[in-house]
Amino acid sequence: MSHNKYIAILGRQPELGLAELEAVVGADQVVPFGRAAALVSSLVDIDRLGMTIKFAKVIYEGALTDLKELPIDIDQLPFGEGKSPFALSLYGVQASRRDCEAAGLALKKRFKQRGSVRLIQPVSGVAVTAAGLKRNKVLAKGFELLVVVNGSHMILATTVGVQDIDAYAARDYGRPARSAGVGMLPPKLAQFLLNMTPAGQMVADPFCGTGVVLQEALLAGRAAWGSDLEPDMVEMTRTNLQWLAQQYGEIPDWNIQVADARNVTLPVGAAVVSEGYLGPALAVAPGLDQLRDIKQQTAQLYREVLKNWASQLPNGATVALCSPSWRLNGTWHHLGIIDELPKMGYSLMEFAHATTPLLYARPDQIVGRRLLLMRKS
């Protein structure tokens, strides 16, 4: 039996979840468990994590058993008042939706000795989504039981936190100033980038766009400074951060100005967190000649930007930067400046459990984001 151990269910791109957990709690506190989960030695507030969808407390760790005969101590389960909503979710389990339903009904019969429960079934697959948990008030009035399997090894856990998809949507689509002309940086990816830098340190975003990174930094209690070459973007950011203060109350200090990232003066002592220019918007994959031209022009911009920042940052300063990658015939083509980073004064962060390069992209996306996580050396 495991005590004081937790398990994180990672998002669509598990490598990012592993890297984020390493950065937040330390590599020695994280043990990957199968493809989509990781054991964590301490409780982490899931609202801090952009790449974890569920966080749960382990109640059993051992050999794989039949789903209908799970080794559960019913007294450990957090039953609510009245008829408690109960969800069963399976990860890494070779089981059908019918198997999941049968296991849930078998557990429901066992739970009668403690109280009445209402079984919440997955809408599809064998795991209840964050939306399903919230809609049925599962964590507020009942509980979710996770079965996570890696080979012949099984973890049972009760969910203590789930990704707040409504809060992300409000911070993304609820902002008054948005632009389809620039990359829509998801708030959870901004959270990930911020988690790659020391907590509490001021955040500088020299490609601030409409201010998503600055928004997430302020919500994390960190002072924020931003700039952008386009005055319209600066005004959008200002509007959005003013809106943020109205929505969320008092927030830390922030400053925003018009400046070119290639010659901007960074604030002293700040960590740089940003999404750089991702190149032209592409509705279809480019040809090789077009891609070569795009890469050459974009790479030159990044060289100038990174050299400017390196001239100002002290050794050990962190930079978390989204750069573009392009998918062509099923293969990702990166910017091509990685080998130049040491000469510019940067070293890439290394992770014990996450395999690099780290790339954030949807399955159908032409332009993805390669995550350059660096330290000034």
ABEGO torsion letter per residue (X at the ends): XBBGBBBBBBBABAAAAAAAAAAAAEAAABBBBEAABBBBABBBBAAABAABABBBBBABBEBBBBAAABBBBAAABBBBBEBBBBBBBBBGBBBBAAAAAAAAAAAAAAAAAAEBBBBBBBABEABBBAAAAAAAGAAAABBBBBBBBBEABBBBBBBABBBBAAAAAAAAAABABBBAABBBBBAAAAAAAAAABBBGBBBBBABAEAGAAAAAAAAAGBBBBBBBABAAAAAAAAAAAAAAAAAAEBBBBBBBBBBBAAABBBBBGBBBBBBBBAEBBBABBBBAAAAAAAAAAAAAAAAAAAAAAAAABBBGBBBBBBBBBBBBGGBBBBAGAAAAAAAAGBBBBBBAABBOBBBBBBAABABBBBBBBBBBX
